Amino acid sequence: MALRPGRTTRRKERPYTRVSKKVPRKSYVVGVPFRKTHQFEMGNLQAEFDTILYLLVKRPVQIRDNALEAGRIVANKFLESKIGTNYFMKILAFPHHVLREKPIATGAGADRYSQGMRQSFGKPSNTAIQVKENQKLIQLRINKENVEIGKIALKKFGSKLPVPIKIKMEE
């Protein structure tokens, strides 16, 4: 099954949760999918850097882990091509939230089938990060002479996210 568009999951809301009094085990989400993001720290972990850049999200949103992984790959490749391993990038949020999907019904009788699934529980399909407004998502430690390159890398990372971003600098 193909991946649904990001707009279907980016709204941050409490999902429908089935509560079964007769069979309590039906109330639990079974089987958390394997996450796409494996590396949360990249670059030179031991070196000292004099500037810290943060990528912040402008509004509360839910970000799927495959969007996070796409941004990580783009920013990491850009930084390595421009300045080698003279940086340290860390993803500060972890994808804990399990997203569920119910298959879309097609064909004859699909409308009757869908009517009985108004509050369907669905199967786990992906994981996501739930972030608040102005929450720090990425930390990039870099030297002062490479700050502009770091800002470009964070903008490239932000282009993969379903929310407007801003970059904050600390020294």
Secondary structure by P-SEA (a helix, b strand, c coil): cccccccccccccccbbbbbccccccccccccccccccccccccccccccbbbbbbbccbbbbcaaaaaaaaaaaaaaaaacccccbbbbbcccccbbbbbcccccccaaaaaaaacccccccccbbbbbbccccccbbbbbcccaaaaaaaaaaaaaaaccccbbbbbcc
